[in-house]
């Protein structure tokens, strides 16, 4: 008896997922709950176990494809798909083998682009020819090409949407960090931002159609660079927790992000975002708003620089604070007042 496994509803309103990596191959015997496939959403990667035991008869969706919830991904047990023959007579083998490795859509694209499928090497599961393989064969062979997949594709789509939808403005000011423990910099900034957001509710908000939603929680995202790209885990209740507690949470989330073990719920529901690239950050940045939030604060590279105090030039640990905000929700004067209030809190700690 064949079991058709469909892309499940992964929650949080997600309607589609990308096939990041198959953990099985056609013809493989698997047990129930064995690792089956990795699904990439716009938030994280989820490993899904097999719901049944048996032979993997047909893998129906190639790696790198985005499909809606409910799409049949793989058949376990039963007879192989008639359109995917396992063997053929010697004379007909090459032609049938090519047909077995090509979907009707890919075959149509190849015809439109004038690509001979017999000359294309498939990069999908079991050597299946993908749409990307055909388009690459039709394009001039210049440079190394990689499909935009996984976290990188999610980042590209998210940033494009933010740039297209948000009329963003960036405000920048200098801050003296001399009195801070820079090892706890991110945690200290989270605390200062959360306390200030209570005074400036329009920066802890979302724009939903023709309504501004003012949020009464202070769950701040922290941008973390990983080998696969930028992810933004969420630190909860930043307004009520101690800096030490926040620092421990930031360290734990950053470690999980780089290991690829963040839970989906650890990437959802941020109300405002903080980013600091440390030594790689340059003097300042113009960060992109983490849609659907309305503002993001960035800390530039901190170092000893000359400042004037009481008429004298001295060296102090200074850096630039950048605040990018959605001008539809936040006025420039209020954004500047917010930024200066955050800086006062940082300089007084």
N, C-alpha and C positions, 0 to 999 in steps of 0.2 A: 504494500500500500504506500502510495506516494504522499509525502507531506510537503506542502508549499509554504515556505516561510516568508512572511511579508514584513516590510519595514514597520516596526511598531511605533505607536505614539510615544515619544520620549518626554512628553510633558512640557509645561511652560509655554504653551501655545505654538510650539514648533510644528511646522507642517511638512518639512522635508529634511533630508539628510544626505550627506555625501558618503559614498562607499570609499572609505579611507584605505582599508587593507583587508583582503580575504585571508583568513587564518587556516583555511582548508583548501583543497583542490578537488576537481572532479575525479570521481573514482575512489576517493578516500573513505575509509570506514571511520565513523565517529560515534562517540557515545553521547547520551543525553547530558547536557550541561558542559560539554567540551567547548572551548573557545571557537566561535564560528566566524565572526566578522567584526571589524572596527568601523563604527559609524562616526563621521565628523559632522557636528552641528555648528552653528555660528558661535557656540559657546565653548564646546569642549569635544573631546573624543571619548566615545563610549564603546567598551568591548561587550558584545552580545553573545551569550552562550547558545548552543544548539538546543532547540526545544524538543528534539527527538533523536533517537539513535538510528543508524543505518548508513547506507552508502550515499555519498554526495553525488546525485545523478546529474544535475545541471546547475551551473552558476549562471544566472540570467542577467546580471548587471555588472558591468566592468568597474574596476577600481577607478576612482576619479569622477564617476558619474553622480549627479545629484538627482534624486528621485523623491516623489511625494510619499508621505505616509500611506501605507496600504499596498505599495508596489511589491509584487512577488520578487524576491531576491534570489532564492535558491530552492531547488527541489531535492528533498532527501528521500531516498527509496524510490520504488517504481521503476519504469523503463525510461531510458534516456530520451530526451526530446527528439522527435523525428527529424527536425531540421538540423540536428547536430550529430550526424552519423559517426560512429566510432571507427568504422572500417569501410573499405570499398574495394572493388576489383582493381587489379593492378593498373589497368588502362585508364580507369576513371578516377583513380585516387587523387591526383593533384587538383582536379577541378572540384571534386566533392569536398576535399579537405579545405579548400579556400572558402567554399560556400558555408561549411560548418563553422568557419571562424569569422563570418561576417553577418551582421544583422541586415534586414532589408533597408533600414534607414542608411546605414553606412554604405551599402551597395549603391543606393540612389545618389548619395553625395559623391561617391567615386565616379559615377557616370557623368554627373554634372561637371565635375572638375577635370574629367579626362584622365583619371588615374587608373592604371592597370593594376588590379588587386593582386595579380600574381607576382608583382614586383615589390609588394609592401610587406614589411616584417611587422607582425602584430606584437604589441606590447601589453595587451590585456591578459587576463587569466587564460591559461592553456594556449597561449599564443594567439588569442583572438585579436582581430584587427579592429581598432577603435576609430571613432571619428577623428580624433587628434592625429592618429597615424596617417589617415588619408589626407588630411589638410596639410600635414607636414610634408608628405610626399609631393603635394601639388605646389608647395612654396619653394622658392630658391633656397638651396642648402647653404645657409650662411650662419655661422656661429652655432653654439650649443643651445638646444631648445628643451625646456621643461614645461609641462603643463602647470597652470596655476591651480594648485590643489590644497586641500586641508586648511590649516590655520592661515596660510598665506592668502588663499582665495577668500576666506572669511574676512581677513583684514582688508583686502582690496575692496570687497563689496561694502564693508562697513565705512571705510574712509571715503569712498566715492559717494555714498549716501549722505554722510555728514557734510561733505564739501558742497554737494548739490543742494541740500535742503536748509543748511544753517548759514544765515548771514553772520559770519563770525568776525569779531574784532579782538585784537590782543592788546592788553595794557601791560606795561613793564615798569618795575621800580627796583631800586637797589635795597638790599637788606644786610644788616650787620649780624652775622651769625657767631660772633666771638664768644658769647656766653653759653652756647649750646654744646652738648655732647654730640658730635657729628655722627657717632656710631648709632645714635637714636634719632637721626635727622628725620627720616620718613615718618616715624611714629609721632615725633614732636609736631611736624607739619600737619599730620592728620588731626591731632588734638586741637591745634590752633584753628584749623579750618572748620572743624565741627563746631567749636564754640562760637566762631564768628558767623557761621551759617544760621545760627539761631537768631542773630540780629538782622540777617539779610535773607529772608525766606525766599525771595525770588531767584536766588542762585541755587537753592536746594529744591528745584522744581522740574517739571516737565511741561512741554507744550503738546497738548493733544487736541488736534484740529483747532477749534476756536476757543479752547479753554486752557488756562494755566492751572496745573495741578501742583499745589504747594504740599510738599511731603513733610510729615511729622516724624521722620526717622532720619538718622544720620549714619548711613551705611556707605562708606567711601571706598571707591575703587582705587587700587594701586597698580600702576603699570609696571609689568615685569617683563624683561627681555629674556626670551628662551631661544634655544637653537632652532625652533620651528617658527619663531615670530613673537610678536608682542601679545601678551594676554593680560587681562585685568581682573584679578581676583578681588573679592570684596571683603573689607574689614567692617564688621558690624558694630553698631552702637558706639561710634567713636566719641560721642559727646559725653558719655558717662564712665568710660573706662580710663584707667591710669595709663600714662605714657609707657610704663614698663610692660603692662599687659598688652597694649597695642603693638609694642615692639616685638614681643614674642609671637604674636599672631602674624605680623608682617613677615617675620623670618620663616615661620612654618609655611605660610602660603607661597612665599617665593620659592622655597625648596620644593614644594609639591608641584609648582608650575614648571620648574626646570626639569623635574622628573617625569612630567606628563601624567601626574596622578591626581590632579584637582578633581573634586566632585562637581557635577553640574551645578548644584546649588551654591557652590563657592564662587561662581562666576556670574551670578544673577542678582539683579535688584539694586545696583549701586545708584546713589543719588547725586554724586559729585565725584570727580576723579583727581588724584594727585599723581604726578610723575616726576621722577628725579633720575637722571642718567649718570649722576656722579661725575667722574673724571671725563667720561665720554660726552657729557652733555653740552659742551661748548659754553660760551659766556651766557647765552640765553636761547630760548626756543619760542616758537609760535605754535604751541600744541593744538591739535585738532580736537574739537569737542567730542566727547564720547557719547554719541547719540543713543538714547533720547534725553540725556542730561542737557543742561543749558550752560555749563561752565566746567573748565578744567584748569588746575593750577600746576605750574611747572617750576622746579628749582634748577637754576643753571649751575655751572661749576663754581664751587666755593674755594677761595684761596686768599692769601695775604695780598691786600691791595692798599694803596695810600688813601686815607680819608682825613678830613679836617675835623678836629675836635678842639674846642676852646682856642681856636686860632692857630693850632699847631697841626702839622701833618704827621700822622702816625700810620703804622701798618695795622690792619684789622682783617679778620676773616669775613670777607664780604662776597655776595653773589647776587644775581638778579632773580627776582620773582616775576614770572609771567602768568597772566590770567587771560585766557581766551574765553569769550562768552557769546551767547546767542543774543544778538541785538534786538530780536523781536520781543524778548522777555526782559532783558536787563538793560537799563540805561547806562551810558558811559560813566556818568557821575557816580552812580551807585556801585558800579564795578570797581571804580577807582577807590571809593570809600571802603569797600570790602577788602580790596588788596592791601590798603594801608592799615586796616584794622588787623589783618593777619600778620603783617610785618611788625606792628607794635607788640602783638602777643609773642612773636618769636624773639624780638629784641629784649623783652622784659623777663624772659624765662631764665 
